[in-house]
Amino acid sequence: MAAVAAVDAVAGAIPSPNIWRFPDVYEVENQAVDPELVIEHTLQGIRPWRDAAILDIGCGTGFHLPRFAARAHSVIGVEAHRGLATMARRRVCHLRNVSVLTGSAQRLAVPDHSIDVAHARWAYFFGPGCEAGLRQLARVMRRGGVAFVIDNDATRSTFGRWFQRALPTYDQGQVDAFFARHGWDALRRDICWRFERRADLEAVVRIEFSPEQAEQILAEHVGAYVDYAITIRVRRY
Ligand SMILES: C[S@@+](CC[C@H](N)C(=O)[O-])C[C@H]1O[C@@H](n2cnc3c(N)ncnc32)[C@H](O)[C@@H]1O
């Protein structure tokens, strides 16, 4: 995959330098995340994908879309970066039940009450201040539908420690309280990054952290495995 331009995004996009600048390294990251499918099993345990209309908000290059499409009735990916939306479209062009829209969480071009499962993974645009996106979710979700936001947990695990150290002002309690006020439950789960090669882990750490932070992490961490705590936020409609 070729690198994408950094300023090719719609209004309301939250800059995501990792995937905007390095989509091929981000692909390696996605391949290493959660090899035991903890996230998928948790989501499907709450709302199976079979025959569902699924919306993936901030779908990036569309990594998760084929997995949804294998079971769902229909899948819509929404991506704020035009170059990434094009890549996502290319990825799913052979799948008849998937479409990709260029757009934002704050302005979803999706009909009212048409979605059974909404999914937003590593979605910086869903955090304190994202009320416009939450209103859009309330509009598009069907009665009985479930929305999921897959988020970091800065309070636990090796990755959580790296994340909190890189963002010392990030306040997990404040983020949790924001979502709880808007009717979301929080499930704590433990996943991992499992890379085939140490060089892949090094490349991914270097797109996720500043140069100084990355070198510190790589100096103190051995191997190609990282334990990683997450929060799965769940809202029922
Ligand atoms: C860290 S990436 C994760 C991509 C994808 N969910 C995945 O797991 O591979 C976050 C994505 O959200 C997109 N994004 C940023 N702001 C957005 C917004 N307001 N609405 C929709 N997508 C947005 C970015 O362009 C980026 O592709």
Boltz pocket constraint, residues with backbone or C-beta under 6 A from the ligand:
constraints:
  - pocket:
      binder: B
      contacts: [[A, 11], [A, 12], [A, 13], [A, 14], [A, 15], [A, 16], [A, 19], [A, 30], [A, 57], [A, 58], [A, 59], [A, 60], [A, 61], [A, 62], [A, 63], [A, 64], [A, 78], [A, 79], [A, 80], [A, 81], [A, 84], [A, 103], [A, 104], [A, 105], [A, 106], [A, 120], [A, 121], [A, 122], [A, 123], [A, 124], [A, 125]]
      max_distance: 6.0
